[in-house]
Amino acid sequence: MEQPTEHAQETGRFTGYRGHWPSLDAYAEAFAEDFGVTERLERLIPRDLRPFVRLDAVAFARAVGALDDVTVVPDATGVRIYDPPGRAND
């Protein structure tokens, strides 16, 4: 993923730019989707109950350690996510 040039000073401090999301919630939701949680819920929850079930994506991401393993940098349009210092992106 291309690193934004306006954040060159910041990207020098962090490694492994993962991307930009409109919010931490949006990042957590994308993580949960990539993890397959949404698909699993759709298979397990009866169709008539699905409108009443909502995944707390941030709590899920925290529980599996996904938010412990990143550096979150807020900006005016959302958050930029990096690997923590000293660790390259997988």
N, C-alpha and C positions, 0 to 999 in steps of 0.2 A: 504494500500500500504506500502511496506517495506521501511524504511528509510535507506539511504546509510550510512554505518558505518563510512566512511571517512569524513562525515559531522556531526559527533556526536556533536562537539562543537557548530556548527551552529544550529543544530536542538534543542539544549537546549534553544536557544534564541527565537525560533519560535514554534508555535503549529500547528497541522493540516497539516502535509506534504501532498500535493496534487499530487506531481509527478515531473518528469523531462521532459522537452521538448527541442528540438534542438534550439528553438528560442521563443521569445515572440509572434511572428506571429503564430508559430505552436500551442502555447497554445490557442491563440485567435481563431484560426481556429477550434480547437477541441471544444472549448466552443460554438462557433456558430453552429457546427454540432450537439452537444448535445442539444442545444436550439431548433433545428429543422429548422434553417434558410435555409440550403441547400435544404432540402426537399420541403420547401414552395416555394423557388425560382423556383425549377424544375417544380412544379405544375403550377405556375403563368406565367412563361416566355415561350413564344412559342419556340419550339425546334430549329427553324432556327435562333433565336436571342440569344440563350444561349451562343454560343462561344464568343459573344461580351459583355457579362455581367459578372462582377467579383465583389464579395463581398469584401469590405475592412474590413476584420475580426477584425483588431485591432481597427478601428474606431467604429465598431459595439460593440465590447466588452467594450470599454470606454463609449459609449453612454448608455449602460444598466447597467453600474457600476461594471462590472465584474473585471476590473483591479483596481478599487478603493478598492476592498474587498479582496485583496491578497497582500502578500509580495513577490516580485520577487528578487531572488538572482542569478545573473549571475555566471557562472563558465566556465571552458575551453571548455566544450562541449555543452553549451546551457544555460538554466535557470532552477532553481528549484523554485517551487511555494509552498508557505505556506500560511496558514491563517494568518491574522495580529496578532501581539502580543495581548494576552488577549482574544482571541476568538478561540474556538475549532472548528474543521472541522465538517460540518453538515453531 
